[in-house]
Amino acid sequence: MRIKDIKYEEFQNAARRGRTRSHETEQLVAVIDGLSRNQAKAVLIGPDDTGPKIRAKLTYASKLAKKTLHIAIRDDRVLFALGRKRKRRKS
């Protein structure tokens, strides 16, 4: 076995174990990170997608971004905005 010193930046840029993210998921995470209070966005439902499918993708992306979203489906769009952080009750 050989052990070698590397720069920390090289480690950070290395592929992580686990699920690889699609370009679509990366794009959703970036949009969710950029959202501010009193701001909403919409994803247009394409011919190959359904509302629940896009809602699930948004939910997954919001968990990656560590944000809470309010999501609603209306006509040909899936609307979303930042939600409140819920405080856990102490028992």
C-alpha positions as CSV (number, residue, x, y, z in Angstrom):
1,M,0.0,0.0,0.0
2,R,1.2,3.5,-0.9
3,I,-0.1,6.6,0.8
4,K,0.4,10.0,-0.9
5,D,-0.2,13.6,0.2
6,I,-2.6,15.5,-2.0
7,K,-4.1,19.0,-1.9
8,Y,-7.4,19.3,0.0
9,E,-9.1,20.9,-3.0
10,E,-8.5,17.7,-5.0
11,F,-10.3,15.7,-2.3
12,Q,-13.2,18.1,-2.4
13,N,-13.6,17.9,-6.1
14,A,-13.4,14.1,-6.2
15,A,-16.5,12.1,-6.8
16,R,-18.3,11.2,-3.6
17,R,-19.8,7.8,-2.9
18,G,-23.5,7.4,-3.1
19,R,-26.0,8.7,-5.5
20,T,-24.8,10.7,-8.5
21,R,-26.9,13.7,-9.2
22,S,-28.4,14.5,-12.6
23,H,-28.0,17.8,-14.3
24,E,-31.7,18.5,-13.6
25,T,-31.3,17.8,-9.9
26,E,-28.2,20.0,-9.7
27,Q,-30.1,22.8,-11.4
28,L,-33.0,22.5,-8.9
29,V,-30.7,22.5,-5.9
30,A,-29.0,25.7,-7.3
31,V,-32.4,27.4,-7.8
32,I,-33.6,26.4,-4.3
33,D,-30.4,27.7,-2.8
34,G,-30.9,31.0,-4.5
35,L,-34.5,31.4,-3.3
36,S,-35.2,34.1,-0.8
37,R,-38.2,34.8,1.4
38,N,-41.3,36.2,-0.5
39,Q,-40.0,34.7,-3.7
40,A,-41.6,31.8,-5.7
41,K,-40.6,29.8,-8.7
42,A,-42.5,27.5,-11.1
43,V,-41.4,24.4,-13.0
44,L,-43.4,23.9,-16.2
45,I,-44.7,20.3,-16.7
46,G,-43.3,18.9,-19.9
47,P,-45.0,16.2,-22.1
48,D,-42.9,13.4,-20.5
49,D,-43.4,14.6,-16.9
50,T,-46.3,14.6,-14.5
51,G,-47.0,16.9,-11.6
52,P,-46.3,14.3,-8.9
53,K,-43.0,13.4,-10.6
54,I,-41.8,17.0,-10.6
55,R,-43.0,17.4,-7.0
56,A,-40.9,14.4,-5.9
57,K,-37.8,15.8,-7.7
58,L,-38.3,19.1,-5.9
59,T,-38.7,17.4,-2.6
60,Y,-35.5,15.4,-3.2
61,A,-33.6,18.6,-4.2
62,S,-34.9,20.5,-1.2
63,K,-33.6,17.8,1.1
64,L,-30.2,18.1,-0.6
65,A,-30.2,21.8,-0.2
66,K,-31.4,21.5,3.4
67,K,-34.3,23.8,2.9
68,T,-38.1,23.4,3.5
69,L,-40.3,24.1,0.5
70,H,-44.0,24.7,0.1
71,I,-45.0,23.0,-3.2
72,A,-48.3,23.3,-5.1
73,I,-49.4,21.9,-8.5
74,R,-51.6,24.1,-10.6
75,D,-52.5,23.5,-14.3
76,D,-49.3,22.9,-16.2
77,R,-46.9,24.1,-13.5
78,V,-45.5,23.0,-10.2
79,L,-45.1,26.1,-7.9
80,F,-42.7,26.3,-5.0
81,A,-41.5,28.7,-2.4
82,L,-39.4,28.5,0.8
83,G,-41.3,27.3,3.8
84,R,-40.8,27.9,7.5
85,K,-38.3,25.9,9.4
86,R,-40.2,23.7,11.8
87,K,-39.0,23.6,15.4
88,R,-39.1,20.2,17.0
89,R,-41.0,20.0,20.2
90,K,-39.1,18.9,23.3
91,S,-40.9,16.0,25.1
